């Protein structure tokens, strides 16, 4: 089932279950996906890969908003954001553990023959493509720095 269709079906389920958080979150995701579908040059479709990237972006924005609210002493709003993030994360692939990321980065470094921190960009380029959707960019960057540094 296509991601867009899955979200549409889950909206119906959230309505039946009267889950207000899930319903609002899923409607927001669908709105963003519809905007991407109707964008010039999109051809009235959104691939699952594109939908995945959009949801990852929304998750990142939600976490950043929650941190901002927390720093301003608004834990009530932070909790709302984190609840929405939890709903969105159900549509993302399982995230890799730090050990799995480290093993993948070591394999990439060995494959590229990189030995100095100045060549970090090469490693990051390959690693972010290979681990897209499975690992956070900051986590990858931190591990690459630690290994090369």
KEGUVEX-188296 format. One record per residue (C-alpha): x, y, z. Coordinates in steps of 0.05 Angstrom, whole numbers, plus 32768, in hexadecimal, padded with zeros to 4 digits. Layout:
<sites>
XYZ...
</sites>
This chain:
<sites>
800080008000801A80447FED802C807380277FF880A780137FC1807280127FD8805580547FD4809980757F8F80A580577F77806280747F97807280B77F7180B480B97F30808C80B57F48805E80ED7F5B809A81187F1680B7810D7EF5807681227F218072815F7F1680BC816F7F6280C481767F68811081707FB4811281707FBC80DD813A7F8480FC81117FA2814281127FE8812781047FD280FB80CA7FA9813380AC7FE6816080AE8011812B808C7FDC812080577FD8816C804B8023817080418023813380137FEA81517FEA801281927FE3804D81697FCB802081437F9A800481837F7B804781A77F78805E81BA7F32808281807F11806A814C7F44803E81297F11800581237F45802A80EC7F6A805780E67FA7808480A97FAA808C80847FEC80D5809D7FF080BE80E57FE9808780DA801C80BA80BB804C80E780F8804580AC8126805280988100809180E1810080A980E2814C80A080A2815380C780BD812780FF80FD8151810280D48192810580A88175813B80E481628166810381A7815D80C181C8817080BC819C81AE810381B081C380F281F981B880B281F481E180D881CF8218810E8204821B80D78239822380B68213825B807A81FD8233807C81B28240803281AC822F804081C281E7807F819781E58056815A81F88024816881C1805C816C818D807C812C81A78039810881A48033811C815B807B8106814D806A80C2816B803080BB8139805D80CF80FE809580A08112806780648105806F807280BB80BB807580BD80E9803880B78109801E80F781438049810B8188802A810F81AB8024815281EC8049815F82138008815781F27FF981148202803F80FB824A8039811282527FF680EE8235801480AE8261805280B3829F802780BE828E7FFE80808285803D805782C7805A807082EB8019805E82CA8017801A82DE805F800B832380598029831B80988052834D80A58089834B80EE809C8315811B80BA831D8149807D82FB8113805382BD8112807F8292812F8047829E80F3801B828880C48052824B80EE8065823480F0801D823380A58015821B8097805C81DF80C6805981C980A6801781D2805F803081B2806B8074817B809A805D813D80918087815F806080B5818D808F80DC818D80D880F081C1810480CD81DC811F810E81E880D98128820C80C680E88236810580EB824980FA8134825F80B38127828780C680E982AB80FD811082BA80CE814982D68098811B82FF80C780EF831380F68127
</sites>
